[in-house]
Amino acid sequence: MGPHFKNIVLIGFMGTGKTSVGRLLAARLGRLFVDVDKQIEVMNGMEIKEMFSAYGEEYFRQKEAEAVRKISRRHRTVIATGGGVVLNPQNMRNLAKTGIIISLTASVSTILERTGRRNTRPLLNRPDREEVVTKLLEEREELYKKADFIIDTDGASPYQVSDRIILLLKKGGFIRG
Ligand code: S3P
């Protein structure tokens, strides 16, 4: 597959800006944007929060894998994933087959600040959020490093992050211009 046909896939922990950056990036590049979490909700007619509380995390992970399989068949699309997508190696194989993997990172304090505004994330909807974030980040750290590009988002706006991504994509010959 030619480099211009590849999807642009954003991975990273909750609060690293995958959705905001992805939406902006797609608009700037004139491409379609697909949010895996949103797609799971549409495919199952249920919010993720509800899915976790009614059926548990395992069930959610199955639905997530199904959505990833389907979305990975696309081309030239900007895809924002959920933070736990990296836990399943098959997800990553599917996404990497048709896409460039870009990993967004942020410090614990940035993540706590960005995720503190909403309670839509079941894993963080608890009093010991800081410990949970620290522990999950530690567990997943190595998985988020398996990417074509890694971009630190601390102190950067979604627009600034999208600028950095566009620069890298141009240098790599993945987009024209
Ligand atoms: C999760 C991240 C969430 C969502 C679900 C589980 C995780 O997505 O998929 O709550 O395991 O990190 P965001 O990273 O978009 O918040």
Backbone and ligand atoms as CSV (ligand in chain L), in Angstrom:
chain,resi,resn,atom,element,x,y,z
A,1,MET,N,N,0.840,-1.206,0.000
A,1,MET,CA,C,0.000,0.000,0.000
A,1,MET,C,C,0.872,1.251,0.000
A,2,GLY,N,N,0.562,2.215,-0.865
A,2,GLY,CA,C,1.334,3.462,-0.921
A,2,GLY,C,C,1.219,4.239,0.377
A,3,PRO,N,N,2.239,5.015,0.699
A,3,PRO,CA,C,2.256,5.729,1.989
A,3,PRO,C,C,1.106,6.721,2.171
A,4,HIS,N,N,0.575,7.259,1.054
A,4,HIS,CA,C,-0.509,8.240,1.191
A,4,HIS,C,C,-1.854,7.611,1.530
A,5,PHE,N,N,-1.931,6.283,1.397
A,5,PHE,CA,C,-3.197,5.603,1.668
A,5,PHE,C,C,-3.333,5.157,3.110
A,6,LYS,N,N,-2.227,5.252,3.832
A,6,LYS,CA,C,-2.241,4.746,5.207
A,6,LYS,C,C,-3.142,5.575,6.126
A,7,ASN,N,N,-3.739,4.905,7.083
A,7,ASN,CA,C,-4.462,5.609,8.140
A,7,ASN,C,C,-3.443,6.250,9.079
A,8,ILE,N,N,-3.898,7.234,9.819
A,8,ILE,CA,C,-3.067,7.846,10.855
A,8,ILE,C,C,-3.711,7.472,12.177
A,9,VAL,N,N,-3.018,6.638,12.953
A,9,VAL,CA,C,-3.620,6.050,14.146
A,9,VAL,C,C,-2.996,6.641,15.410
A,10,LEU,N,N,-3.828,7.217,16.257
A,10,LEU,CA,C,-3.322,7.793,17.503
A,10,LEU,C,C,-3.547,6.830,18.653
A,11,ILE,N,N,-2.455,6.481,19.339
A,11,ILE,CA,C,-2.567,5.672,20.551
A,11,ILE,C,C,-2.023,6.493,21.722
A,12,GLY,N,N,-2.284,6.037,22.938
A,12,GLY,CA,C,-1.769,6.743,24.114
A,12,GLY,C,C,-2.735,6.624,25.271
A,13,PHE,N,N,-2.250,6.969,26.444
A,13,PHE,CA,C,-3.057,6.871,27.656
A,13,PHE,C,C,-4.243,7.834,27.599
A,14,MET,N,N,-5.232,7.590,28.453
A,14,MET,CA,C,-6.362,8.519,28.605
A,14,MET,C,C,-5.804,9.911,28.911
A,15,GLY,N,N,-6.363,10.920,28.274
A,15,GLY,CA,C,-5.924,12.278,28.575
A,15,GLY,C,C,-4.686,12.741,27.832
A,16,THR,N,N,-4.207,11.958,26.880
A,16,THR,CA,C,-3.060,12.435,26.094
A,16,THR,C,C,-3.531,13.239,24.885
A,17,GLY,N,N,-4.853,13.316,24.680
A,17,GLY,CA,C,-5.391,14.187,23.638
A,17,GLY,C,C,-5.714,13.513,22.319
A,18,LYS,N,N,-5.836,12.189,22.317
A,18,LYS,CA,C,-6.053,11.462,21.067
A,18,LYS,C,C,-7.273,11.964,20.297
A,19,THR,N,N,-8.382,12.138,21.011
A,19,THR,CA,C,-9.614,12.546,20.333
A,19,THR,C,C,-9.552,13.995,19.836
A,20,SER,N,N,-9.138,14.924,20.681
A,20,SER,CA,C,-9.079,16.336,20.248
A,20,SER,C,C,-8.065,16.514,19.130
A,21,VAL,N,N,-6.898,15.906,19.286
A,21,VAL,CA,C,-5.862,16.044,18.259
A,21,VAL,C,C,-6.311,15.368,16.968
A,22,GLY,N,N,-6.896,14.189,17.103
A,22,GLY,CA,C,-7.323,13.438,15.924
A,22,GLY,C,C,-8.363,14.190,15.108
A,23,ARG,N,N,-9.330,14.767,15.807
A,23,ARG,CA,C,-10.392,15.492,15.106
A,23,ARG,C,C,-9.802,16.682,14.344
A,24,LEU,N,N,-8.903,17.390,15.007
A,24,LEU,CA,C,-8.264,18.564,14.418
A,24,LEU,C,C,-7.381,18.177,13.226
A,25,LEU,N,N,-6.612,17.132,13.425
A,25,LEU,CA,C,-5.709,16.651,12.387
A,25,LEU,C,C,-6.499,16.263,11.132
A,26,ALA,N,N,-7.597,15.553,11.336
A,26,ALA,CA,C,-8.424,15.130,10.209
A,26,ALA,C,C,-8.962,16.354,9.465
A,27,ALA,N,N,-9.430,17.341,10.210
A,27,ALA,CA,C,-9.964,18.556,9.580
A,27,ALA,C,C,-8.861,19.255,8.785
A,28,ARG,N,N,-7.686,19.357,9.367
A,28,ARG,CA,C,-6.583,20.057,8.690
A,28,ARG,C,C,-6.105,19.309,7.449
A,29,LEU,N,N,-6.186,17.980,7.475
A,29,LEU,CA,C,-5.707,17.191,6.334
A,29,LEU,C,C,-6.825,16.870,5.345
A,30,GLY,N,N,-8.060,17.263,5.685
A,30,GLY,CA,C,-9.198,16.940,4.825
A,30,GLY,C,C,-9.470,15.446,4.764
A,31,ARG,N,N,-9.310,14.784,5.885
A,31,ARG,CA,C,-9.572,13.341,5.931
A,31,ARG,C,C,-10.713,13.041,6.893
A,32,LEU,N,N,-11.228,11.840,6.818
A,32,LEU,CA,C,-12.275,11.442,7.753
A,32,LEU,C,C,-11.665,11.124,9.105
A,33,PHE,N,N,-12.450,11.352,10.151
A,33,PHE,CA,C,-12.009,11.043,11.504
A,33,PHE,C,C,-12.901,9.968,12.100
A,34,VAL,N,N,-12.287,8.930,12.668
A,34,VAL,CA,C,-13.062,7.901,13.359
A,34,VAL,C,C,-12.504,7.724,14.772
A,35,ASP,N,N,-13.383,7.787,15.752
A,35,ASP,CA,C,-13.002,7.578,17.144
A,35,ASP,C,C,-13.462,6.173,17.551
A,36,VAL,N,N,-12.531,5.326,17.916
A,36,VAL,CA,C,-12.879,3.930,18.195
A,36,VAL,C,C,-13.909,3.832,19.333
A,37,ASP,N,N,-13.696,4.593,20.416
A,37,ASP,CA,C,-14.645,4.552,21.538
A,37,ASP,C,C,-16.067,4.913,21.092
A,38,LYS,N,N,-16.144,5.978,20.295
A,38,LYS,CA,C,-17.449,6.440,19.792
A,38,LYS,C,C,-18.097,5.337,18.951
A,39,GLN,N,N,-17.256,4.710,18.117
A,39,GLN,CA,C,-17.739,3.645,17.233
A,39,GLN,C,C,-18.269,2.448,18.027
A,40,ILE,N,N,-17.597,2.131,19.125
A,40,ILE,CA,C,-18.053,1.035,20.001
A,40,ILE,C,C,-19.440,1.384,20.554
A,41,GLU,N,N,-19.601,2.633,20.938
A,41,GLU,CA,C,-20.896,3.069,21.492
A,41,GLU,C,C,-21.997,2.981,20.439
A,42,VAL,N,N,-21.679,3.395,19.225
A,42,VAL,CA,C,-22.667,3.353,18.145
A,42,VAL,C,C,-23.008,1.900,17.780
A,43,MET,N,N,-21.966,1.058,17.652
A,43,MET,CA,C,-22.178,-0.336,17.248
A,43,MET,C,C,-23.008,-1.113,18.270
A,44,ASN,N,N,-22.903,-0.706,19.544
A,44,ASN,CA,C,-23.583,-1.459,20.599
A,44,ASN,C,C,-24.752,-0.726,21.237
A,45,GLY,N,N,-25.000,0.480,20.754
A,45,GLY,CA,C,-26.111,1.260,21.286
A,45,GLY,C,C,-26.027,1.480,22.787
A,46,MET,N,N,-24.806,1.711,23.253
A,46,MET,CA,C,-24.605,1.834,24.709
A,46,MET,C,C,-23.353,2.645,24.992
A,47,GLU,N,N,-23.402,3.465,26.027
A,47,GLU,CA,C,-22.202,4.219,26.384
A,47,GLU,C,C,-21.168,3.292,27.026
A,48,ILE,N,N,-19.898,3.638,26.871
A,48,ILE,CA,C,-18.820,2.806,27.421
A,48,ILE,C,C,-18.949,2.672,28.937
A,49,LYS,N,N,-19.304,3.773,29.553
A,49,LYS,CA,C,-19.503,3.783,31.002
A,49,LYS,C,C,-20.536,2.719,31.413
A,50,GLU,N,N,-21.645,2.684,30.673
A,50,GLU,CA,C,-22.706,1.707,30.938
A,50,GLU,C,C,-22.211,0.283,30.684
A,51,MET,N,N,-21.443,0.136,29.590
A,51,MET,CA,C,-20.966,-1.185,29.199
A,51,MET,C,C,-20.074,-1.776,30.293
A,52,PHE,N,N,-19.200,-0.937,30.843
A,52,PHE,CA,C,-18.332,-1.381,31.946
A,52,PHE,C,C,-19.168,-1.790,33.159
A,53,SER,N,N,-20.158,-0.958,33.490
A,53,SER,CA,C,-20.886,-1.264,34.732
A,53,SER,C,C,-21.842,-2.433,34.562
A,54,ALA,N,N,-22.409,-2.589,33.363
A,54,ALA,CA,C,-23.360,-3.686,33.159
A,54,ALA,C,C,-22.664,-5.018,32.872
A,55,TYR,N,N,-21.595,-5.003,32.074
A,55,TYR,CA,C,-20.978,-6.262,31.607
A,55,TYR,C,C,-19.514,-6.451,31.968
A,56,GLY,N,N,-18.869,-5.396,32.460
A,56,GLY,CA,C,-17.468,-5.531,32.870
A,56,GLY,C,C,-16.452,-5.221,31.781
A,57,GLU,N,N,-15.207,-5.113,32.199
A,57,GLU,CA,C,-14.136,-4.695,31.278
A,57,GLU,C,C,-13.873,-5.726,30.169
A,58,GLU,N,N,-13.889,-7.028,30.517
A,58,GLU,CA,C,-13.626,-8.065,29.521
A,58,GLU,C,C,-14.542,-7.938,28.300
A,59,TYR,N,N,-15.819,-7.746,28.598
A,59,TYR,CA,C,-16.832,-7.593,27.545
A,59,TYR,C,C,-16.500,-6.383,26.679
A,60,PHE,N,N,-16.169,-5.268,27.352
A,60,PHE,CA,C,-15.782,-4.069,26.610
A,60,PHE,C,C,-14.588,-4.350,25.692
A,61,ARG,N,N,-13.598,-5.077,26.195
A,61,ARG,CA,C,-12.394,-5.362,25.389
A,61,ARG,C,C,-12.731,-6.182,24.139
A,62,GLN,N,N,-13.711,-7.082,24.258
A,62,GLN,CA,C,-14.146,-7.851,23.075
A,62,GLN,C,C,-14.776,-6.930,22.044
A,63,LYS,N,N,-15.623,-6.034,22.518
A,63,LYS,CA,C,-16.289,-5.099,21.612
A,63,LYS,C,C,-15.275,-4.146,20.992
A,64,GLU,N,N,-14.274,-3.790,21.784
A,64,GLU,CA,C,-13.209,-2.909,21.292
A,64,GLU,C,C,-12.432,-3.608,20.165
A,65,ALA,N,N,-12.101,-4.884,20.366
A,65,ALA,CA,C,-11.348,-5.630,19.353
A,65,ALA,C,C,-12.147,-5.737,18.052
A,66,GLU,N,N,-13.466,-5.951,18.187
A,66,GLU,CA,C,-14.331,-6.018,16.994
A,66,GLU,C,C,-14.329,-4.695,16.240
A,67,ALA,N,N,-14.456,-3.603,16.988
A,67,ALA,CA,C,-14.486,-2.282,16.357
A,67,ALA,C,C,-13.152,-1.998,15.665
A,68,VAL,N,N,-12.055,-2.364,16.305
A,68,VAL,CA,C,-10.720,-2.128,15.728
A,68,VAL,C,C,-10.561,-2.922,14.430
A,69,ARG,N,N,-11.015,-4.164,14.449
A,69,ARG,CA,C,-10.913,-5.004,13.255
A,69,ARG,C,C,-11.629,-4.328,12.081
A,70,LYS,N,N,-12.813,-3.827,12.365
A,70,LYS,CA,C,-13.622,-3.199,11.333
A,70,LYS,C,C,-12.994,-1.881,10.847
A,71,ILE,N,N,-12.599,-1.050,11.770
A,71,ILE,CA,C,-12.062,0.276,11.427
A,71,ILE,C,C,-10.715,0.149,10.702
A,72,SER,N,N,-9.961,-0.903,11.011
A,72,SER,CA,C,-8.652,-1.096,10.371
A,72,SER,C,C,-8.758,-1.378,8.881
A,73,ARG,N,N,-9.941,-1.683,8.406
A,73,ARG,CA,C,-10.106,-1.928,6.962
A,73,ARG,C,C,-10.148,-0.632,6.174
A,74,ARG,N,N,-10.246,0.496,6.873
A,74,ARG,CA,C,-10.329,1.787,6.199
A,74,ARG,C,C,-8.967,2.213,5.652
A,75,HIS,N,N,-8.966,3.290,4.867
A,75,HIS,CA,C,-7.714,3.894,4.382
A,75,HIS,C,C,-7.816,5.402,4.520
A,76,ARG,N,N,-6.667,6.069,4.621
A,76,ARG,CA,C,-6.598,7.538,4.641
A,76,ARG,C,C,-7.447,8.174,5.743
A,77,THR,N,N,-7.707,7.424,6.787
A,77,THR,CA,C,-8.561,7.921,7.865
A,77,THR,C,C,-7.705,8.248,9.089
A,78,VAL,N,N,-8.106,9.271,9.824
A,78,VAL,CA,C,-7.457,9.547,11.108
A,78,VAL,C,C,-8.246,8.793,12.180
A,79,ILE,N,N,-7.571,7.931,12.912
A,79,ILE,CA,C,-8.239,7.065,13.891
A,79,ILE,C,C,-7.729,7.365,15.300
A,80,ALA,N,N,-8.648,7.726,16.204
A,80,ALA,CA,C,-8.287,7.875,17.613
A,80,ALA,C,C,-8.729,6.617,18.340
A,81,THR,N,N,-7.817,5.983,19.067
A,81,THR,CA,C,-8.153,4.754,19.776
A,81,THR,C,C,-8.440,5.058,21.243
A,82,GLY,N,N,-8.904,4.055,21.992
A,82,GLY,CA,C,-9.037,4.176,23.444
A,82,GLY,C,C,-7.695,3.795,24.071
A,83,GLY,N,N,-7.442,4.294,25.267
A,83,GLY,CA,C,-6.137,4.095,25.900
A,83,GLY,C,C,-5.713,2.643,26.084
A,84,GLY,N,N,-6.694,1.727,26.167
A,84,GLY,CA,C,-6.358,0.335,26.433
A,84,GLY,C,C,-6.208,-0.517,25.182
A,85,VAL,N,N,-6.259,0.105,24.029
A,85,VAL,CA,C,-6.221,-0.658,22.769
A,85,VAL,C,C,-4.914,-1.449,22.635
A,86,VAL,N,N,-3.855,-0.920,23.237
A,86,VAL,CA,C,-2.524,-1.547,23.154
A,86,VAL,C,C,-2.429,-2.860,23.932
A,87,LEU,N,N,-3.409,-3.121,24.817
A,87,LEU,CA,C,-3.348,-4.324,25.648
A,87,LEU,C,C,-3.515,-5.605,24.831
A,88,ASN,N,N,-4.160,-5.494,23.689
A,88,ASN,CA,C,-4.401,-6.662,22.837
A,88,ASN,C,C,-3.497,-6.592,21.598
A,89,PRO,N,N,-2.502,-7.490,21.510
A,89,PRO,CA,C,-1.557,-7.445,20.390
A,89,PRO,C,C,-2.246,-7.550,19.029
A,90,GLN,N,N,-3.370,-8.264,18.994
A,90,GLN,CA,C,-4.088,-8.383,17.717
A,90,GLN,C,C,-4.622,-7.030,17.257
A,91,ASN,N,N,-5.070,-6.206,18.193
A,91,ASN,CA,C,-5.499,-4.844,17.834
A,91,ASN,C,C,-4.365,-4.109,17.141
A,92,MET,N,N,-3.171,-4.215,17.721
A,92,MET,CA,C,-2.043,-3.462,17.192
A,92,MET,C,C,-1.615,-3.995,15.829
A,93,ARG,N,N,-1.693,-5.317,15.647
A,93,ARG,CA,C,-1.371,-5.874,14.325
A,93,ARG,C,C,-2.362,-5.357,13.288
A,94,ASN,N,N,-3.640,-5.360,13.636
A,94,ASN,CA,C,-4.660,-4.874,12.697
A,94,ASN,C,C,-4.433,-3.410,12.339
A,95,LEU,N,N,-4.187,-2.594,13.343
A,95,LEU,CA,C,-4.023,-1.150,13.096
A,95,LEU,C,C,-2.751,-0.860,12.307
A,96,ALA,N,N,-1.682,-1.605,12.608
A,96,ALA,CA,C,-0.385,-1.340,11.961
A,96,ALA,C,C,-0.373,-1.775,10.496
A,97,LYS,N,N,-1.228,-2.736,10.156
A,97,LYS,CA,C,-1.279,-3.238,8.792
A,97,LYS,C,C,-1.651,-2.120,7.814
A,98,THR,N,N,-2.587,-1.288,8.216
A,98,THR,CA,C,-3.074,-0.242,7.310
A,98,THR,C,C,-2.727,1.169,7.787
A,99,GLY,N,N,-1.999,1.282,8.894
A,99,GLY,CA,C,-1.805,2.622,9.436
A,99,GLY,C,C,-0.422,2.925,9.973
A,100,ILE,N,N,-0.178,4.204,10.148
A,100,ILE,CA,C,1.024,4.704,10.813
A,100,ILE,C,C,0.620,4.914,12.267
A,101,ILE,N,N,1.387,4.364,13.180
A,101,ILE,CA,C,1.013,4.450,14.596
A,101,ILE,C,C,1.748,5.620,15.260
A,102,ILE,N,N,0.965,6.553,15.796
A,102,ILE,CA,C,1.538,7.702,16.486
A,102,ILE,C,C,1.132,7.659,17.949
A,103,SER,N,N,2.119,7.646,18.822
A,103,SER,CA,C,1.858,7.532,20.249
A,103,SER,C,C,1.952,8.900,20.910
A,104,LEU,N,N,0.890,9.285,21.619
A,104,LEU,CA,C,0.893,10.559,22.350
A,104,LEU,C,C,1.184,10.260,23.819
A,105,THR,N,N,2.098,11.037,24.412
A,105,THR,CA,C,2.423,10.825,25.819
A,105,THR,C,C,2.160,12.095,26.623
A,106,ALA,N,N,2.041,11.937,27.944
A,106,ALA,CA,C,1.866,13.078,28.846
A,106,ALA,C,C,2.252,12.630,30.250
A,107,SER,N,N,2.587,13.593,31.088
A,107,SER,CA,C,2.960,13.273,32.472
A,107,SER,C,C,1.710,12.947,33.291
A,108,VAL,N,N,1.907,12.341,34.450
A,108,VAL,CA,C,0.783,11.991,35.326
A,108,VAL,C,C,-0.034,13.239,35.676
A,109,SER,N,N,0.648,14.347,35.997
A,109,SER,CA,C,-0.119,15.535,36.407
A,109,SER,C,C,-0.949,16.092,35.254
A,110,THR,N,N,-0.400,16.074,34.051
A,110,THR,CA,C,-1.166,16.524,32.889
A,110,THR,C,C,-2.376,15.612,32.671
A,111,ILE,N,N,-2.152,14.323,32.786
A,111,ILE,CA,C,-3.245,13.354,32.586
A,111,ILE,C,C,-4.350,13.579,33.622
A,112,LEU,N,N,-3.945,13.792,34.884
A,112,LEU,CA,C,-4.944,14.015,35.941
A,112,LEU,C,C,-5.732,15.285,35.669
A,113,GLU,N,N,-5.043,16.305,35.217
A,113,GLU,CA,C,-5.729,17.565,34.936
A,113,GLU,C,C,-6.704,17.410,33.767
A,114,ARG,N,N,-6.228,16.799,32.682
A,114,ARG,CA,C,-7.082,16.671,31.493
A,114,ARG,C,C,-8.247,15.709,31.684
A,115,THR,N,N,-8.077,14.701,32.537
A,115,THR,CA,C,-9.159,13.716,32.695
A,115,THR,C,C,-10.060,14.061,33.876
A,116,GLY,N,N,-9.705,15.117,34.619
A,116,GLY,CA,C,-10.471,15.461,35.817
A,116,GLY,C,C,-11.785,16.152,35.529
A,117,ARG,N,N,-11.937,16.628,34.309
A,117,ARG,CA,C,-13.114,17.439,33.981
A,117,ARG,C,C,-14.371,16.628,33.717
A,118,ARG,N,N,-14.178,15.350,33.355
A,118,ARG,CA,C,-15.356,14.540,33.035
A,118,ARG,C,C,-15.325,13.217,33.774
A,119,ASN,N,N,-16.480,12.565,33.901
A,119,ASN,CA,C,-16.484,11.270,34.592
A,119,ASN,C,C,-16.917,10.159,33.636
A,120,THR,N,N,-16.497,10.284,32.370
A,120,THR,CA,C,-16.919,9.317,31.351
A,120,THR,C,C,-15.966,8.120,31.277
A,121,ARG,N,N,-14.875,8.163,32.083
A,121,ARG,CA,C,-13.903,7.076,32.008
A,121,ARG,C,C,-14.000,6.174,33.237
A,122,PRO,N,N,-14.608,4.999,33.060
A,122,PRO,CA,C,-14.856,4.120,34.211
A,122,PRO,C,C,-13.591,3.791,35.007
A,123,LEU,N,N,-12.460,3.631,34.338
A,123,LEU,CA,C,-11.244,3.231,35.052
A,123,LEU,C,C,-10.744,4.319,36.000
A,124,LEU,N,N,-11.132,5.570,35.723
A,124,LEU,CA,C,-10.630,6.682,36.545
A,124,LEU,C,C,-11.691,7.293,37.445
A,125,ASN,N,N,-12.886,6.717,37.399
A,125,ASN,CA,C,-13.997,7.269,38.161
A,125,ASN,C,C,-13.956,6.746,39.597
A,126,ARG,N,N,-12.932,7.133,40.350
A,126,ARG,CA,C,-12.738,6.635,41.712
A,126,ARG,C,C,-11.847,7.591,42.484
A,127,PRO,N,N,-11.877,7.514,43.801
A,127,PRO,CA,C,-11.158,8.506,44.617
A,127,PRO,C,C,-9.629,8.422,44.481
A,128,ASP,N,N,-9.075,7.225,44.247
A,128,ASP,CA,C,-7.613,7.095,44.174
A,128,ASP,C,C,-7.101,7.210,42.731
A,129,ARG,N,N,-7.598,8.216,42.026
A,129,ARG,CA,C,-7.259,8.373,40.606
A,129,ARG,C,C,-5.763,8.445,40.347
A,130,GLU,N,N,-5.064,9.196,41.207
A,130,GLU,CA,C,-3.638,9.374,40.969
A,130,GLU,C,C,-2.880,8.036,41.007
A,131,GLU,N,N,-3.219,7.203,42.002
A,131,GLU,CA,C,-2.560,5.890,42.104
A,131,GLU,C,C,-2.903,5.022,40.895
A,132,VAL,N,N,-4.168,5.090,40.489
A,132,VAL,CA,C,-4.602,4.267,39.354
A,132,VAL,C,C,-3.864,4.686,38.078
A,133,VAL,N,N,-3.787,5.997,37.856
A,133,VAL,CA,C,-3.098,6.491,36.656
A,133,VAL,C,C,-1.633,6.056,36.675
A,134,THR,N,N,-0.976,6.250,37.827
A,134,THR,CA,C,0.441,5.898,37.938
A,134,THR,C,C,0.660,4.411,37.660
A,135,LYS,N,N,-0.200,3.586,38.243
A,135,LYS,CA,C,-0.039,2.143,38.105
A,135,LYS,C,C,-0.303,1.687,36.667
A,136,LEU,N,N,-1.409,2.161,36.085
A,136,LEU,CA,C,-1.754,1.761,34.712
A,136,LEU,C,C,-0.692,2.231,33.716
A,137,LEU,N,N,-0.186,3.448,33.935
A,137,LEU,CA,C,0.844,3.981,33.044
A,137,LEU,C,C,2.082,3.092,33.084
A,138,GLU,N,N,2.439,2.702,34.295
A,138,GLU,CA,C,3.614,1.848,34.480
A,138,GLU,C,C,3.424,0.524,33.741
A,139,GLU,N,N,2.227,-0.061,33.917
A,139,GLU,CA,C,1.926,-1.347,33.279
A,139,GLU,C,C,1.962,-1.254,31.755
A,140,ARG,N,N,1.554,-0.098,31.236
A,140,ARG,CA,C,1.396,0.019,29.779
A,140,ARG,C,C,2.535,0.731,29.073
A,141,GLU,N,N,3.439,1.283,29.850
A,141,GLU,CA,C,4.516,2.118,29.307
A,141,GLU,C,C,5.190,1.526,28.067
A,142,GLU,N,N,5.587,0.260,28.187
A,142,GLU,CA,C,6.313,-0.385,27.091
A,142,GLU,C,C,5.449,-0.504,25.842
A,143,LEU,N,N,4.147,-0.724,26.057
A,143,LEU,CA,C,3.241,-0.915,24.923
A,143,LEU,C,C,3.066,0.382,24.134
A,144,TYR,N,N,3.042,1.518,24.846
A,144,TYR,CA,C,2.884,2.809,24.164
A,144,TYR,C,C,4.148,3.204,23.396
A,145,LYS,N,N,5.249,2.521,23.682
A,145,LYS,CA,C,6.492,2.841,22.951
A,145,LYS,C,C,6.547,2.155,21.598
A,146,LYS,N,N,5.691,1.159,21.397
A,146,LYS,CA,C,5.707,0.440,20.114
A,146,LYS,C,C,4.917,1.238,19.085
A,147,ALA,N,N,5.554,2.260,18.522
A,147,ALA,CA,C,4.873,3.157,17.589
A,147,ALA,C,C,5.876,3.645,16.559
A,148,ASP,N,N,5.371,4.173,15.462
A,148,ASP,CA,C,6.262,4.742,14.447
A,148,ASP,C,C,6.812,6.088,14.912
A,149,PHE,N,N,5.961,6.854,15.614
A,149,PHE,CA,C,6.387,8.148,16.150
A,149,PHE,C,C,5.844,8.296,17.567
A,150,ILE,N,N,6.615,8.963,18.424
A,150,ILE,CA,C,6.156,9.237,19.790
A,150,ILE,C,C,6.203,10.750,20.004
A,151,ILE,N,N,5.098,11.315,20.471
A,151,ILE,CA,C,5.027,12.768,20.644
A,151,ILE,C,C,4.582,13.116,22.054
A,152,ASP,N,N,5.395,13.915,22.743
A,152,ASP,CA,C,5.061,14.360,24.093
A,152,ASP,C,C,4.106,15.552,23.987
A,153,THR,N,N,2.999,15.490,24.690
A,153,THR,CA,C,1.973,16.535,24.562
A,153,THR,C,C,1.936,17.492,25.754
A,154,ASP,N,N,2.831,17.313,26.727
A,154,ASP,CA,C,2.828,18.189,27.907
A,154,ASP,C,C,2.971,19.652,27.497
A,155,GLY,N,N,2.081,20.482,27.995
A,155,GLY,CA,C,2.175,21.918,27.740
A,155,GLY,C,C,1.856,22.325,26.312
A,156,ALA,N,N,1.383,21.386,25.498
A,156,ALA,CA,C,1.064,21.728,24.109
A,156,ALA,C,C,-0.446,21.678,23.889
A,157,SER,N,N,-0.955,22.583,23.068
A,157,SER,CA,C,-2.374,22.575,22.723
A,157,SER,C,C,-2.605,21.512,21.647
A,158,PRO,N,N,-3.851,21.073,21.472
A,158,PRO,CA,C,-4.128,20.118,20.392
A,158,PRO,C,C,-3.624,20.634,19.043
A,159,TYR,N,N,-3.753,21.933,18.801
A,159,TYR,CA,C,-3.283,22.485,17.529
A,159,TYR,C,C,-1.766,22.325,17.386
A,160,GLN,N,N,-1.047,22.617,18.475
A,160,GLN,CA,C,0.414,22.460,18.432
A,160,GLN,C,C,0.821,21.002,18.217
A,161,VAL,N,N,0.096,20.094,18.862
A,161,VAL,CA,C,0.403,18.672,18.670
A,161,VAL,C,C,0.124,18.278,17.215
A,162,SER,N,N,-0.979,18.793,16.665
A,162,SER,CA,C,-1.296,18.446,15.272
A,162,SER,C,C,-0.230,19.009,14.326
A,163,ASP,N,N,0.310,20.190,14.661
A,163,ASP,CA,C,1.425,20.745,13.872
A,163,ASP,C,C,2.616,19.790,13.844
A,164,ARG,N,N,2.963,19.282,15.023
A,164,ARG,CA,C,4.114,18.370,15.118
A,164,ARG,C,C,3.876,17.102,14.316
A,165,ILE,N,N,2.656,16.598,14.384
A,165,ILE,CA,C,2.336,15.371,13.643
A,165,ILE,C,C,2.433,15.625,12.142
A,166,ILE,N,N,1.891,16.757,11.690
A,166,ILE,CA,C,1.913,17.071,10.259
A,166,ILE,C,C,3.361,17.159,9.764
A,167,LEU,N,N,4.216,17.770,10.568
A,167,LEU,CA,C,5.631,17.884,10.212
A,167,LEU,C,C,6.272,16.502,10.045
A,168,LEU,N,N,6.013,15.624,11.015
A,168,LEU,CA,C,6.583,14.273,10.959
A,168,LEU,C,C,6.053,13.500,9.759
A,169,LEU,N,N,4.759,13.650,9.492
A,169,LEU,CA,C,4.155,12.927,8.372
A,169,LEU,C,C,4.715,13.411,7.038
A,170,LYS,N,N,4.962,14.705,6.942
A,170,LYS,CA,C,5.553,15.251,5.710
A,170,LYS,C,C,6.966,14.715,5.522
A,171,LYS,N,N,7.745,14.786,6.580
A,171,LYS,CA,C,9.124,14.289,6.525
A,171,LYS,C,C,9.168,12.828,6.129
A,172,GLY,N,N,8.216,12.046,6.649
A,172,GLY,CA,C,8.182,10.617,6.371
A,172,GLY,C,C,7.568,10.288,5.013
A,173,GLY,N,N,7.083,11.303,4.308
A,173,GLY,CA,C,6.476,11.073,3.010
A,173,GLY,C,C,5.080,10.464,3.079
A,174,PHE,N,N,4.417,10.588,4.229
A,174,PHE,CA,C,3.079,10.007,4.379
A,174,PHE,C,C,1.975,10.952,3.930
A,175,ILE,N,N,2.297,12.245,3.884
A,175,ILE,CA,C,1.342,13.198,3.325
A,175,ILE,C,C,2.101,14.108,2.373
A,176,ARG,N,N,1.355,14.693,1.456
A,176,ARG,CA,C,1.999,15.583,0.469
A,176,ARG,C,C,2.162,16.973,1.048
A,177,GLY,N,N,2.969,17.772,0.420
A,177,GLY,CA,C,3.035,19.190,0.769
A,177,GLY,C,C,4.365,19.609,1.366
L,1,S3P,C1,C,-9.610,3.070,28.446
L,1,S3P,C2,C,-9.606,4.302,27.801
L,1,S3P,C3,C,-10.830,4.962,27.313
L,1,S3P,C4,C,-11.918,3.926,26.997
L,1,S3P,C5,C,-12.141,3.030,28.174
L,1,S3P,C6,C,-10.867,2.295,28.629
L,1,S3P,C7,C,-8.330,2.493,28.933
L,1,S3P,O1,O,-10.532,5.731,26.147
L,1,S3P,O2,O,-11.570,3.166,25.873
L,1,S3P,O3,O,-12.646,3.824,29.210
L,1,S3P,O4,O,-8.280,1.295,29.261
L,1,S3P,O5,O,-7.310,3.244,28.962
L,1,S3P,P1,P,-9.734,7.154,26.169
L,1,S3P,O6,O,-8.274,6.848,26.157
L,1,S3P,O7,O,-10.183,7.797,24.907
L,1,S3P,O8,O,-10.179,7.881,27.384
